[in-house]
């Protein structure tokens, strides 16, 4: 089974960034809900371009591979595709009419095979999309984080199909490796 890394579709869509240092820029999958304070996220404006012609009608954004944001009306889709706990952290998006939440998967699973290979080989497999994942540890999860390398969201083809069926836009899926 192919496994994919989730990111933003930077070529076609603008994306949300925190307005200041109160916004979340990365997470390791630990719970954040207790101390969460709603903060502002704004559309990225490329300073090298006079006008940015990329679309702003996205329904999900993942500017940093560890921070996945989804429009309020699509939150349940993620919950249905993961048996792990997802906490939703509300954010303000003053430039957009939609309400967005950060989807924080708080239960990581030990899925990436890394013990039997050198650090250099592992990094090469990460860059080349040839990592090995433990299928038995993925279980029913269609979206998940790895316990040791928790700063990335990974998913299956079933997750991608569900995003496409629901017309969720703004994300890009790149091959991360194979589950065996």
N, C-alpha and C positions, 0 to 999 in steps of 0.2 A: 504494500500500500504506500502510495506517495504521501509525503508530509510537506507542508508548505509553511513558509514564514509570512506573517501578516505585516503589511506596511501600507503607507499611503500611495495613491496613484498620483504622484507629483506631476506627471506629464500632462494630465487632463484636468486635475482639480487643485484648487488652492486648499489650504489646510489650516487647522487651528493651532495657535501657539499661546502659551500663557502670557498675559499682559505684563507680569512682573514675577519676582521670585516667590510669590505665594502660590503660584500654579505648580502643578505636578509635572516634572520633566522626566522622571523615571520611577520605577517601582520594582521591588523584588518579589512582589506577590504577597507581602504581609498586609494585614488588615489596616486600613486607613480610616475607616468610617467613624471611629470614636472621636478623633481629633480633627475631622475634616471641616474646613471652612470654605464655603462657596467662593470661588474666585473667577476673575474674568479671563476669557480666552478670545483672541482676535484672529482675523484672517491674516495669514502671512502675506506681506507685500514685498515682492522682490525689488530691492533698491536699485538693481541694475536695469530694470525695465521701467519705461515711462508708464505703460499700461500693462496690466497682467490679464491676458485673455483667457486664462484657465477658468473653468466653471466654479461656481460657488454653491451649486445646488446639490452638494453631496449629503449623504445621510450617515456617513461614518468617516472618521479621520484617525490616522495613526502616525502622526508626524515623527514620533520616536517609537521605535519598535516595542517599547514597554508601556506605552500609554495609548490605549484604544478608546476612542470616543464614539458614541453611537447616539443617534437621535432617539428621543424618548419613546416614540411609537414603535421602535424596533427592539427595545430592551429584552422582551420576552423571547425573542428568537435565540439570542445568545444563551439564555438560561436553559432553554430546551435542548441545546446542543452540547451542554456540559453538565456532567454530574458533579463537578466541582462547584464550590461556592463562588458566586460572583456578587460583589458588592458594587452598587451604583453610586457614584459620587457626582452630585449635581454641580454643574458649572454654568456660568453666565456667558452667553454669546451675543453681546449687544449688536453686532453687525448682521446677525441672522435672525430670521423669524422663528426658527425651530428651537426647541429645548434639547440640549445635549447632556449626556452623562459620561463620565469615565467608567468603563467596565473593568473592574479590577478583579482578576481571578486570584482568589486568596489561598487556594489549595493546589500546590504544585505536585507533580508526580515525577518519579525518577524514570525518564523515558529515553534520554540520550545516552548511547553507548560510547563511553569515553575512557574507561579504565584500561583497556588493552592497547591503546594507541598513544603515540608520543604527542606532546603538546603541538608540535609543528604539524603533524599529520591531522590532528583534530582541527586546527585552525584552517588548514587547506580544505578539509571537508566542509567546514562551515562556509568558507568563501565560495566553494565550487558547487554547493548544493548536493553534497554526497554524504551527509551525516547518516549514521545508523541509529534508528529509534527502536525501542523495545515495544513491540505490538501488544504483548500481554499487559504491559503497564499503562498503555493508552486506554485500553478497555472501551467503554462506551463514549468517551470524550471525543468530541469533534473539534473542540478548541481547548487548548491546554498550555501550561507553562511547564518547563522542566525544573526539577527541584534544585539542581546545581547551577544551571544557566537560566535563571528565572527572569532575565530582563527582556525576553522575547515571547511573543505569542506565536504558537504553532497551531496548524489546523489540518483537517483532512479534506478530501475532495467533497465529501458530503456537506461540510461546512460551507465551502465555496458555492456549491449548488444551492444551498438554502439562502445564501446571501443574494445570489443571482435571481432566484425565484421571488424573493421579497423586494427586488429592485433596489437593494442597498448599494449605493454608489460611493466612490471615494477611496476604496481600498484596492490594493494590488497584492497578489499572492505570488511569491517566488518559491521555486523548488528548494526545499531544505534538505531532503534526503528520502530514505525509504525505511518504513517500519517492517521488521521481520520477526 
